[in-house]
Amino acid sequence: MKKSLSLLLALLMLLPAVTACGDASSADTPGAGDAASPAASEETVPVETEPELSDDIEPMDFEQYGFTILTSSTTTQHAITAINEQNGDVLNEAMYNRTQQIAEKYNIIFNDDYVPGNSDAALNAFTNSQQAGDQAYDLAMLLERRAFALTNQGYFTDIGSLEYVNLDKPYWFQDVNDTINFTDKTYLSYGSANLGMYDMTHVLCFNQKMITDLQLETPYNLVLEGTWTIDKMKTMGETAMRDVDGDGAWGETDIYGLVGATNALPMNFLAAARQRTIENYEDGTVEIRLLSNPMIEEIFTYVSDMCWQTGFWYTKTTDSNNYWRTESHFQEDRALFADHTFYSTISLRDMVSDFGIVPFPKYSEDQKEYGVMVEAGSRTMTVPANVAKPDLSGAVLETLHFLSYRDVMPAYYEVTLKQKVSRDSVSSQMLDIIMDSICYDLGMTMFNDNIKDGIFTMLFKANLRKYSSAVNGKMKAIEAAIAAAKGE
């Protein structure tokens, strides 16, 4: 990725109230009240202000055209884009208002997002529609890695070529878009309307009651000091471990250091160390770093050894691709730490004990920044190749991201996450750090099947350390997938 994805910076531009959490107000700024007044100055220098952000598109009349966005149902993220009903929730209200504003601006009617059942069904509906030439969909939200595999097969319109689309606007995640598109065409895209990217961002939850009872230092302080490392997390987790019934067999009723799903834990720590398995550079070079960067194997081995020691990680989560086991253990004070996505933390709202949210720890204190993983599974925005009204799709897409940036993301971030999920002002500060530390890795997303699940999950689940042989076994498939993405 060419530059870090920073929702925090975007929100600071949008929400002046948030900046009150910064270093100082204007009243505290040295010399703030000492400047000479205009009357006392011989010359007043005009102050330039930034123009108000806009999508720069004038209203248009598309005569009540029925606009359809293809998506799929999911229990792991916000996937529906065209919200046509209100339910009183602040985020729902913001998304509903967005739908209404776009409909009014272009005189269109948003059909309900087509939800066929799951991501594979949505992809089949999309490809069938393209092959039949029926122009059923105006936009399509598709599972990112499945759409990625189709980028050179003639199914998508280059979003950058559409009238009214301006990919340089801040509501487009151009750094990520540059990473996931291997040619000069933008067939796949992310922007502020893609809440799934944030829903699939991982955080580490800690049980504040257990921290207090065990007289451990709060991870909050360690994060802010820059000393939150995997070594310290390991020590704290080992302190929490307890064979409650004393039978020597670790089971359901015992207390663990960590709970989390097999298909996420090792990759979280790799991202936390800001180690990417694949790099897509600006000059078009794509580097597979699985063997060339020894840090990747070193971190994976460390994490595997830490987790598989008796009592540290609740191994009953090895077959779980969701978070129901994580929820029960963590909520019942039987695990000090728990891996969650932003979306899944919603399930912790009714937890009796207080909990905190922090980024996964650094690999060492020498590391300057924290790193946060975006898991595979989010929906990327595409435009069908045979789209009926490309100018309308471009206009709607641009306005959709603009209004999401201006209205929806503040509701998602400030209200849904900061006020409903986080329980104190410090955890809100942690959310800012987390959002500003996203380390997007193609190996955990677009090449998930061959790398994240094909190598790391497979090894971790079986408690194996045969890293090099596993990588070599997948290398041809990875190279072929990269060549396909580049159109070679």
Secondary structure, DSSP 8 states (H G I E B T S, - for coil): --S-B-HHHHHHHH-GGGGGGSS--GGGSTTTTTS--GGG-S--------------------TTEEE-EE----SSS-------S--S-HHHHHHHHHHHHHHHHHTEEE---B--SSHHHHHHHHHHHHHHT----SEEEEEHHHHHTTTTTT-B--GGGSTT--TTSTTB-HHHHHHH--SSS--SB-BTT-HHHHHTBEEEEEEHHHHHHTT---HHHHHHHT--BHHHHHHHHHHH-B-TT-SS---TTSBEEEE--TTTHHHHHHHHTT--SEEE-TTS-EEE-TTT-HHHHHHHHHHHHHHHSTTTB-GGGGG-SSSHHHHHHHHTT-EEEEEEETTGGGGGTT-SS-EEEE---BSSTT--S--B-B-TT-EEEE-BTT-S-HHHHHHHHHHHHHHIIIIIHHIIIIIIIIIII--SHHHHHHHHHHHTTB---GGGTTTTTTTIIIIIIHHHHTT---HHHHHHHHHHHHHHHHHHHTT-
